[in-house]
Amino acid sequence: MDIEPVDVAPIRGFRRAILRQRWDDLIFLHWPVEPERVAPLLPAGTRPDTLDGLTYVGLIGFRMVGLGLGFGPGVPYFGSFWETNVRLYSVDGSGRRAVVFRSLDASRLVPVLVARATLRLPYLWSAMKLERDGDRLSYRCRRRWPGPTGTTSRIEVRVGGPIAEPTPLDHFVTARWGLHTRAYGRTRHLPNWHPRWPLHHAELLALDDELVTAAGLPPPQGPPTSVLYSPGVPVAFGPPTSVHQPRA
C-alpha cells in the first residue's frame, strides 16, 4: 500500500465544500505511544499512522469560529465556540492519512448534538474558556454531558516566535487533511483543506488534564514531546467517502 506523503500545503482535493469554519488560537500537545497500544481504538479499515516507528496522542485546544454550511455564512452564536479534542493518527487502505478523534469537548450544545447524530463523532458538551495575559494562554475545560461528568483539563502555555523550519514531527501531527470516523456501520473519511499552518514555538507552563485518560488512552508518560501554537487558519470540509474494509 502506498501512503500519501505528509504534504504541508496540498492542492484541495474536493470541489464542493459541505462545511466551512475557522480554527483560531490553537495549542497542540503531543506524546509518543506504541502503535499496538492504540490500534484497537481506531475504526475498522484503518491502522495507526507512524513516524519512525511511533504514533502520537494529541491534546488540542482552540476556538472554532463561524461554523456553517459550505454554501453560506457561519451560523450566528452556535457556530463559534471553544473546543478541546483528544486525537490519534490513522491511515486507511487507500493510503490516506487522517486523524481519529477519541473525544471532542465543545462549549455549545447544539453543534455537539448535530455532530453526534450525523457523523457519530464523539462530541461532548463542556464549559470552556481561554484566558490571555500577554503571551500566556490558559485553556480550561470541564465536561458537562454526557460524561464522565466533571472531567477537567487545564493547559497553560507561553507563545513564542514563528517556526521558520518545522521539524518532520511538527508536520506529521499538524499536516492532516481528513478524519476517519465510524458511522452507521461504515468507516468514513471526511477530507478537509486549509492554507499551510503558521506554526509558533510554545512553552508548556502547566498541565492538569483528565481528558486523555477519559478517552481510553494510556496516561501520558512525562511532558509532551511536542508543544506548538498556531494563530489559526480558515478550513473547508468536503463530502465524506466510505473506507474500504477487507473481508474477514
Backbone as numpy.savetxt, mean C-alpha at the origin, in Angstrom:
# Nx Ny Nz CAx CAy CAz Cx Cy Cz
8.81 -18.46 -16.16 7.97 -17.26 -16.16 8.84 -16.01 -16.16
8.59 -15.10 -17.09 9.29 -13.82 -17.14 8.58 -12.82 -16.23
9.33 -12.24 -15.30 8.77 -11.25 -14.39 9.07 -9.86 -14.92
8.06 -9.00 -14.92 8.25 -7.65 -15.43 9.33 -6.94 -14.61
10.08 -6.03 -15.22 11.12 -5.32 -14.48 10.52 -4.38 -13.45
11.34 -4.00 -12.46 10.93 -2.96 -11.52 11.14 -1.63 -12.25
10.08 -1.16 -12.87 10.12 0.04 -13.72 9.63 1.23 -12.91
10.50 2.24 -12.73 10.13 3.37 -11.86 9.24 4.38 -12.57
9.14 4.32 -13.89 8.31 5.28 -14.63 7.75 4.62 -15.89
6.87 3.64 -15.73 6.36 2.92 -16.89 5.34 3.74 -17.68
5.13 3.32 -18.92 4.02 3.86 -19.71 2.72 3.32 -19.14
1.71 4.16 -19.07 0.42 3.71 -18.54 -0.13 2.57 -19.37
-0.47 1.46 -18.71 -0.85 0.24 -19.41 -2.33 0.07 -19.65
-3.15 1.07 -19.40 -4.59 0.97 -19.63 -5.09 2.29 -20.18
-6.12 2.23 -21.01 -6.65 3.42 -21.65 -7.68 4.13 -20.77
-8.53 3.34 -20.12 -9.64 3.91 -19.36 -9.39 3.80 -17.87
-9.43 4.93 -17.19 -9.30 4.93 -15.73 -10.67 4.77 -15.10
-10.77 3.84 -14.14 -12.04 3.67 -13.44 -12.06 4.44 -12.12
-10.87 4.76 -11.59 -10.76 5.54 -10.36 -9.61 6.52 -10.49
-9.79 7.70 -9.88 -8.71 8.68 -9.78 -8.62 9.17 -8.34
-7.43 9.55 -7.94 -7.20 10.02 -6.58 -5.82 10.63 -6.50
-5.49 11.14 -5.32 -4.14 11.61 -5.07 -3.69 11.07 -3.72
-2.42 10.68 -3.66 -1.82 10.23 -2.40 -0.83 11.30 -1.94
-1.01 11.82 -0.73 -0.16 12.89 -0.20 0.48 12.47 1.12
1.65 13.06 1.40 2.34 12.89 2.69 2.48 11.43 3.08
3.15 10.67 2.22 3.32 9.25 2.47 4.58 8.96 3.27
4.47 8.05 4.22 5.63 7.52 4.90 5.63 6.01 4.68
6.79 5.48 4.25 6.94 4.05 3.97 7.92 3.45 4.97
7.48 2.46 5.73 8.36 1.68 6.60 8.36 0.24 6.10
9.54 -0.38 6.01 9.63 -1.75 5.50 10.62 -2.59 6.29
10.21 -3.86 6.48 11.03 -4.86 7.15 11.18 -6.08 6.24
12.36 -6.68 6.19 12.53 -7.91 5.40 11.90 -9.10 6.11
11.47 -10.07 5.32 10.88 -11.29 5.86 11.12 -12.41 4.85
11.27 -13.64 5.36 11.46 -14.79 4.48 10.19 -15.03 3.68
10.31 -15.27 2.38 9.11 -15.46 1.54 8.18 -16.55 2.03
8.74 -17.65 2.55 7.89 -18.76 2.98 7.00 -18.40 4.17
7.37 -17.38 4.92 6.56 -16.99 6.08 5.28 -16.27 5.68
5.30 -15.61 4.52 4.12 -14.84 4.10 3.40 -15.45 2.90
4.00 -16.45 2.26 3.38 -17.05 1.08 1.95 -17.52 1.33
1.62 -18.14 2.49 0.24 -18.59 2.71 -0.77 -17.46 2.82
-0.30 -16.23 2.98 -1.20 -15.09 3.15 -1.57 -14.42 1.82
-0.97 -14.87 0.72 -1.21 -14.24 -0.58 -2.36 -14.92 -1.32
-3.03 -14.19 -2.21 -4.15 -14.79 -2.97 -3.68 -15.93 -3.87
-4.57 -16.86 -4.14 -4.28 -17.97 -5.05 -3.83 -17.42 -6.40
-2.81 -18.06 -6.97 -2.28 -17.61 -8.25 -1.17 -16.60 -8.15
-0.78 -16.22 -6.92 0.32 -15.29 -6.72 1.32 -15.91 -5.74
2.52 -15.35 -5.72 3.56 -15.77 -4.79 4.33 -14.55 -4.35
5.13 -14.66 -3.28 5.89 -13.49 -2.84 6.88 -13.01 -3.90
6.93 -11.73 -4.10 7.96 -11.13 -4.93 9.18 -10.90 -4.04
10.36 -11.08 -4.59 11.57 -11.03 -3.76 12.64 -10.14 -4.37
13.50 -9.66 -3.51 14.70 -8.93 -3.88 15.84 -9.55 -3.09
16.81 -10.11 -3.81 17.95 -10.79 -3.18 17.49 -11.84 -2.17
16.44 -12.58 -2.53 15.99 -13.69 -1.74 15.04 -13.36 -0.61
14.73 -12.09 -0.41 13.83 -11.68 0.66 12.63 -10.92 0.09
11.52 -10.99 0.79 10.39 -10.13 0.49 10.23 -9.17 1.66
9.20 -8.31 1.61 9.11 -7.23 2.61 7.68 -7.04 3.10
7.59 -6.63 4.35 6.34 -6.19 4.96 6.36 -4.68 5.02
5.33 -4.03 4.52 5.28 -2.57 4.50 4.19 -2.03 5.40
4.51 -0.93 6.10 3.55 -0.16 6.89 3.58 1.25 6.32
2.48 1.69 5.73 2.46 2.94 4.96 1.32 3.82 5.45
1.64 5.05 5.83 0.63 6.04 6.21 0.60 7.18 5.21
-0.60 7.71 4.91 -0.70 8.80 3.94 -2.10 9.41 3.99
-2.31 10.43 3.17 -3.62 11.05 3.02 -4.13 10.81 1.61
-5.32 10.23 1.53 -6.02 10.08 0.26 -6.80 11.36 -0.01
-6.65 11.89 -1.24 -7.29 13.16 -1.58 -8.06 13.02 -2.89
-9.31 13.43 -2.90 -10.08 13.52 -4.14 -10.41 12.21 -4.80
-10.65 11.16 -4.02 -11.03 9.88 -4.59 -12.34 10.03 -5.37
-12.34 9.54 -6.60 -13.54 9.63 -7.42 -13.46 8.71 -8.61
-14.57 8.59 -9.32 -14.60 7.77 -10.53 -13.72 8.39 -11.61
-13.29 7.54 -12.54 -12.31 7.98 -13.53 -12.80 9.06 -14.46
-14.12 9.21 -14.62 -14.65 10.19 -15.57 -15.16 11.45 -14.89
-14.94 11.62 -13.60 -15.48 12.79 -12.93 -14.57 13.31 -11.84
-15.02 14.36 -11.15 -14.21 14.93 -10.06 -14.26 14.05 -8.82
-13.39 14.36 -7.87 -13.38 13.62 -6.62 -14.66 13.81 -5.84
-15.00 12.82 -5.06 -16.22 12.88 -4.24 -15.99 13.85 -3.08
-16.87 14.85 -2.91 -16.69 15.79 -1.79 -16.76 15.06 -0.44
-15.96 15.49 0.48 -15.89 15.00 1.86 -15.47 13.53 1.93
-16.28 12.62 1.39 -16.00 11.20 1.52 -14.77 10.77 0.71
-14.36 11.59 -0.27 -13.24 11.21 -1.13 -11.88 11.59 -0.60
-11.80 12.21 0.57 -10.52 12.58 1.16 -10.48 12.09 2.60
-9.41 11.36 2.94 -9.32 10.78 4.27 -7.89 10.29 4.50
-7.60 9.98 5.76 -6.31 9.40 6.13 -6.37 7.89 5.98
-5.22 7.30 5.67 -5.15 5.85 5.52 -3.81 5.34 6.02
-3.84 4.17 6.64 -2.62 3.44 7.00 -2.82 2.01 6.56
-1.89 1.49 5.74 -2.06 0.12 5.28 -0.85 -0.75 5.62
-1.12 -2.03 5.74 -0.09 -3.06 5.90 -0.12 -3.89 4.63
1.03 -4.05 3.99 1.01 -4.71 2.69 2.21 -5.64 2.48
2.01 -6.56 1.55 3.04 -7.49 1.10 3.27 -7.28 -0.39
4.26 -8.00 -0.94 4.65 -7.82 -2.34 4.53 -9.14 -3.08
3.85 -9.09 -4.23 3.43 -10.29 -4.93 3.81 -10.24 -6.40
3.79 -11.43 -7.01 3.95 -11.55 -8.46 3.03 -12.68 -8.90
2.36 -12.51 -10.05 1.42 -13.54 -10.51 2.00 -14.34 -11.67
1.21 -15.26 -12.20 1.68 -16.15 -13.24 1.98 -15.46 -14.55
1.51 -14.23 -14.72 1.84 -13.44 -15.92 3.06 -12.56 -15.69
3.67 -12.67 -14.52 4.87 -11.88 -14.22 4.59 -10.48 -13.75
3.33 -10.17 -13.41 2.98 -8.82 -12.97 3.29 -8.65 -11.49
4.13 -7.66 -11.19 4.44 -7.34 -9.80 3.30 -6.47 -9.24
3.01 -6.66 -7.95 1.91 -5.91 -7.35 2.08 -5.90 -5.83
1.08 -5.33 -5.16 1.02 -5.38 -3.71 -0.21 -6.19 -3.31
-0.16 -6.75 -2.11 -1.30 -7.41 -1.50 -1.52 -6.75 -0.15
-2.70 -6.21 0.04 -3.00 -5.53 1.30 -3.51 -6.53 2.33
-2.88 -6.50 3.50 -3.36 -7.29 4.63 -4.37 -6.50 5.45
-4.23 -5.19 5.46 -5.22 -4.32 6.10 -5.07 -2.92 5.54
-6.19 -2.19 5.52 -6.20 -0.79 5.08 -7.11 -0.03 6.04
-6.52 0.66 7.00 -7.30 1.47 7.94 -7.55 2.83 7.31
-8.81 3.28 7.33 -9.18 4.55 6.72 -10.13 5.30 7.64
-10.10 6.63 7.55 -10.85 7.47 8.48 -12.24 7.86 7.99
-12.71 7.31 6.86 -14.07 7.54 6.38 -14.76 6.18 6.25
-15.94 6.06 6.81 -16.65 4.78 6.81 -17.18 4.41 5.43
-17.73 5.37 4.68 -18.35 5.03 3.40 -17.35 4.40 2.42
-16.16 4.96 2.18 -15.20 4.28 1.30 -14.82 2.89 1.81
-14.75 2.73 3.13 -14.46 1.41 3.70 -15.51 0.40 3.27
-16.78 0.75 3.40 -17.87 -0.16 3.05 -17.88 -0.47 1.56
-17.64 0.55 0.72 -17.65 0.34 -0.73 -16.52 -0.59 -1.16
-15.32 -0.35 -0.65 -14.16 -1.16 -1.04 -14.30 -2.61 -0.57
-14.87 -2.79 0.61 -15.07 -4.16 1.12 -16.10 -4.91 0.27
-17.12 -4.20 -0.19 -18.20 -4.86 -0.93 -17.82 -5.13 -2.38
-17.02 -4.28 -3.01 -16.73 -4.42 -4.43 -15.53 -5.33 -4.70
-14.36 -4.95 -4.21 -13.15 -5.72 -4.47 -12.71 -6.57 -3.29
-13.53 -6.61 -2.23 -13.20 -7.41 -1.04 -11.86 -7.00 -0.43
-11.50 -5.75 -0.58 -10.27 -5.26 0.04 -10.47 -5.14 1.55
-9.46 -5.47 2.35 -9.63 -5.51 3.80 -9.56 -4.13 4.45
-10.47 -3.25 4.03 -10.55 -1.91 4.62 -11.20 -1.98 6.00
-10.74 -1.10 6.90 -11.27 -1.02 8.25 -11.43 0.46 8.61
-12.46 0.75 9.38 -12.75 2.12 9.77 -11.97 2.46 11.04
-11.24 3.58 11.00 -10.38 3.95 12.11 -10.38 5.46 12.32
-10.08 5.86 13.54 -9.82 7.27 13.83 -8.35 7.53 13.52
-8.07 8.54 12.71 -6.71 8.79 12.27 -6.45 10.29 12.20
-5.16 10.66 12.33 -4.77 12.05 12.14 -3.27 12.13 11.87
-2.86 13.24 11.29 -1.46 13.55 11.07 -1.15 14.88 11.74
-0.14 14.88 12.59 0.31 16.11 13.24 1.65 16.49 12.62
1.79 17.79 12.32 3.00 18.28 11.66 3.64 19.38 12.49
4.93 19.27 12.69 5.70 20.28 13.40 7.01 20.48 12.66
6.99 21.42 11.71 8.17 21.61 10.87 8.43 20.39 10.01
9.61 19.78 10.17 9.95 18.59 9.39 9.58 17.30 10.11
8.88 17.39 11.24 8.46 16.22 12.00 6.99 15.92 11.72
6.70 14.66 11.39 5.35 14.22 11.12 5.01 13.07 12.06
3.78 13.10 12.58 3.31 12.04 13.47 1.99 11.51 12.95
1.97 10.23 12.60 0.77 9.55 12.09 0.18 8.71 13.21
-1.11 8.87 13.48 -1.78 8.13 14.55 -3.03 7.45 14.01
-3.28 6.23 14.50 -4.42 5.43 14.05 -4.96 4.63 15.22
-6.30 4.61 15.36 -6.97 3.73 16.33 -8.17 3.11 15.64
-8.19 1.79 15.57 -9.22 1.08 14.80 -10.57 1.11 15.52
-11.64 1.34 14.71 -13.00 1.38 15.22 -13.80 0.13 14.86
-13.73 -0.26 13.57 -14.56 -1.35 13.07 -13.95 -1.94 11.82
-14.02 -3.24 11.59 -14.66 -4.25 12.44 -13.76 -4.84 13.51
-12.49 -4.56 13.51 -11.67 -5.04 14.60 -10.39 -5.71 14.11
-9.51 -6.07 15.03 -9.67 -5.94 16.48 -9.83 -4.47 16.90
-10.97 -4.16 17.52 -11.26 -2.79 17.94 -10.20 -2.30 18.92
-9.76 -1.07 18.72 -8.76 -0.49 19.60 -7.33 -0.72 19.18
-7.10 -1.47 18.10 -5.75 -1.65 17.57 -5.19 -0.28 17.18
-3.96 0.00 17.57 -3.40 1.33 17.37 -2.07 1.30 16.62
-1.72 2.47 16.10 -0.41 2.67 15.47 -0.01 4.13 15.62
1.25 4.36 15.94 1.81 5.71 15.96 3.17 5.67 15.29
3.33 6.49 14.26 4.59 6.60 13.53 5.03 8.05 13.57
6.23 8.30 14.03 6.77 9.66 14.05 8.09 9.68 13.29
8.20 10.59 12.33 9.40 10.67 11.49 9.86 12.12 11.35
11.12 12.25 10.97 11.66 13.54 10.55 11.99 13.42 9.07
11.43 14.30 8.26 11.62 14.25 6.81 12.90 14.98 6.42
13.70 14.32 5.59 14.93 14.91 5.12 14.84 15.36 3.67
15.98 15.49 3.04 16.03 16.00 1.67 15.69 14.95 0.62
15.53 15.39 -0.62 15.22 14.46 -1.72 16.32 13.43 -1.91
15.93 12.26 -2.36 16.88 11.19 -2.67 17.25 11.30 -4.14
18.51 11.61 -4.41 18.95 11.78 -5.79 19.08 10.45 -6.51
19.56 9.43 -5.83 19.76 8.11 -6.44 19.11 7.05 -5.56
17.84 6.76 -5.77 17.18 5.71 -4.98 17.88 4.36 -5.15
17.86 3.56 -4.10 18.48 2.24 -4.13 17.54 1.24 -4.80
18.05 0.05 -5.15 17.15 -0.99 -5.66 16.02 -1.32 -4.69
16.29 -1.29 -3.38 15.21 -1.54 -2.40 14.20 -0.42 -2.42
14.65 0.85 -2.52 13.71 1.97 -2.61 12.74 1.76 -3.77
13.27 1.36 -4.91 12.41 1.13 -6.07 11.52 -0.09 -5.88
12.06 -1.16 -5.32 11.30 -2.40 -5.17 10.03 -2.19 -4.36
10.12 -1.41 -3.29 8.95 -1.26 -2.40 8.03 -0.11 -2.80
8.41 0.70 -3.76 7.56 1.82 -4.15 7.09 1.75 -5.61
7.89 1.19 -6.51 7.52 1.14 -7.93 6.60 -0.05 -8.18
5.35 0.09 -7.71 4.36 -0.97 -7.80 3.18 -0.45 -8.61
2.80 -1.20 -9.63 1.83 -0.68 -10.58 0.57 -1.53 -10.63
0.18 -2.06 -9.47 -1.04 -2.83 -9.39 -1.19 -3.46 -8.03
-2.37 -4.02 -7.79 -2.62 -4.78 -6.57 -3.29 -6.09 -6.93
-3.04 -7.11 -6.11 -3.73 -8.38 -6.22 -4.71 -8.51 -5.06
-5.90 -8.99 -5.36 -6.91 -9.21 -4.32 -7.77 -10.40 -4.69
-8.35 -11.03 -3.69 -9.25 -12.17 -3.90 -10.67 -11.69 -3.70
-11.50 -11.78 -4.74 -12.87 -11.29 -4.66 -13.81 -12.23 -5.39
-14.82 -12.70 -4.69 -15.88 -13.52 -5.27 -15.33 -14.74 -6.00
-14.39 -15.44 -5.34 -13.87 -16.69 -5.86 -12.78 -16.57 -6.91
-12.36 -15.36 -7.20 -11.29 -15.15 -8.20 -10.23 -14.21 -7.67
-9.00 -14.46 -8.08 -7.92 -13.52 -7.80 -7.89 -12.51 -8.94
-7.84 -11.24 -8.56 -7.88 -10.18 -9.56 -6.66 -9.27 -9.44
-6.29 -8.70 -10.58 -5.20 -7.72 -10.65 -5.80 -6.38 -11.05
-5.57 -5.37 -10.21 -6.08 -4.03 -10.48 -4.88 -3.12 -10.76
-4.69 -2.69 -12.03 -3.51 -1.89 -12.37 -3.67 -0.44 -11.95
-2.55 0.21 -11.67 -2.56 1.65 -11.41 -1.40 2.31 -12.12
-1.46 3.64 -12.19 -0.36 4.40 -12.80 -0.27 5.77 -12.12
0.94 6.25 -11.98 1.19 7.60 -11.47 2.57 8.03 -11.92
2.90 9.32 -11.82 4.26 9.75 -12.16 5.28 9.11 -11.23
6.54 9.18 -11.63 7.61 8.63 -10.80 7.58 9.26 -9.41
7.78 8.41 -8.39 7.77 8.89 -7.01 8.85 9.94 -6.75
8.51 11.07 -6.15 9.52 11.95 -5.58 9.81 11.47 -4.15
10.94 10.81 -3.95 11.27 10.19 -2.67 12.23 11.06 -1.86
12.02 11.05 -0.53 12.88 11.78 0.39 13.41 10.84 1.46
14.59 11.17 1.97 15.09 10.50 3.16 14.15 10.79 4.32
14.07 9.87 5.27 13.28 10.08 6.48 13.93 9.32 7.63
13.86 9.90 8.80 14.40 9.29 10.02 13.24 8.90 10.92
13.22 7.64 11.33 12.17 7.17 12.24 12.52 7.61 13.66
11.63 8.42 14.25 11.85 8.93 15.61 11.12 8.08 16.65
9.96 7.55 16.31 9.19 6.73 17.25 8.24 5.83 16.48
8.05 4.62 17.00 7.12 3.68 16.38 6.48 2.84 17.48
5.16 2.86 17.52 4.40 2.02 18.45 3.23 1.47 17.65
3.41 0.27 17.10 2.45 -0.24 16.11 1.91 -1.60 16.49
0.58 -1.75 16.32 -0.09 -3.04 16.50 -0.74 -3.53 15.21
-0.66 -2.73 14.14 -1.35 -3.08 12.90 -0.70 -4.27 12.19
0.63 -4.34 12.22 1.32 -5.41 11.50 0.94 -6.77 12.08
1.01 -6.93 13.38 0.68 -8.23 13.97 -0.83 -8.50 13.88
-1.66 -7.45 13.96 -3.11 -7.65 13.80 -3.45 -8.15 12.41
-2.57 -7.89 11.43 -2.79 -8.34 10.05 -2.31 -9.77 9.83
-1.92 -10.46 10.92 -1.51 -11.85 10.82 -0.08 -12.06 10.42
0.74 -11.02 10.55 2.14 -11.08 10.16 3.04 -11.23 11.38
4.23 -11.79 11.20 5.14 -11.92 12.33 5.57 -10.54 12.84
5.80 -10.39 14.14 6.25 -9.09 14.66 7.55 -8.66 13.99
7.68 -7.40 13.60 8.92 -6.93 13.01 10.11 -7.15 13.96
11.22 -7.58 13.38 12.43 -7.81 14.15 13.35 -6.60 14.02
13.34 -5.75 15.04 14.19 -4.58 15.01 13.59 -3.43 14.22
14.37 -2.37 14.04 13.88 -1.20 13.29 13.71 -1.53 11.82
12.89 -0.74 11.10 12.72 -1.00 9.67 14.01 -0.83 8.89
14.17 -1.66 7.88 15.34 -1.56 6.99 15.26 -0.33 6.11
14.04 0.07 5.77 13.83 1.19 4.86 12.80 2.15 5.44
13.14 3.44 5.46 12.23 4.51 5.88 12.27 5.59 4.81
11.14 5.83 4.16 11.07 6.78 3.06 9.87 7.70 3.25
9.96 8.89 2.66 8.84 9.83 2.63 8.65 10.31 1.21
7.39 10.58 0.85 7.09 11.22 -0.43 6.00 12.27 -0.23
6.14 13.46 -0.84 5.07 14.46 -0.76 3.82 14.03 -1.49
3.94 13.09 -2.46 2.75 12.55 -3.07 2.72 12.59 -4.58
1.70 11.90 -5.14 1.51 11.79 -6.59 0.02 11.66 -6.89
-0.42 12.11 -8.10 -1.77 11.77 -8.57 -1.77 10.34 -9.11
-2.90 9.63 -8.95 -2.96 8.21 -9.27 -4.23 7.90 -10.06
-4.10 6.99 -11.02 -5.25 6.46 -11.76 -5.24 4.94 -11.69
-6.42 4.34 -11.57 -6.57 2.89 -11.57 -7.34 2.46 -12.81
-6.88 1.36 -13.41 -7.57 0.80 -14.56 -8.49 -0.34 -14.17
-9.21 -0.92 -15.14 -10.15 -2.01 -14.85 -9.43 -3.25 -14.35
-10.04 -3.99 -13.43 -9.42 -5.23 -12.93 -9.50 -6.35 -13.97
-8.53 -7.27 -13.90 -8.53 -8.47 -14.73 -8.31 -9.68 -13.85
-8.74 -10.84 -14.30 -8.56 -12.06 -13.52 -7.14 -12.57 -13.64
-6.66 -13.17 -12.56 -5.33 -13.79 -12.54 -5.52 -15.28 -12.83
-4.74 -15.78 -13.78 -4.82 -17.20 -14.12 -4.34 -18.05 -12.95
-5.12 -19.07 -12.63 -4.76 -19.99 -11.57 -4.57 -21.39 -12.17
-3.40 -21.96 -12.01 -3.18 -23.31 -12.55 -4.11 -24.33 -11.90
-4.52 -25.32 -12.66 -5.38 -26.36 -12.11 -4.61 -27.22 -11.11
-5.29 -27.61 -10.07 -4.66 -28.44 -9.05 -4.40 -29.84 -9.60
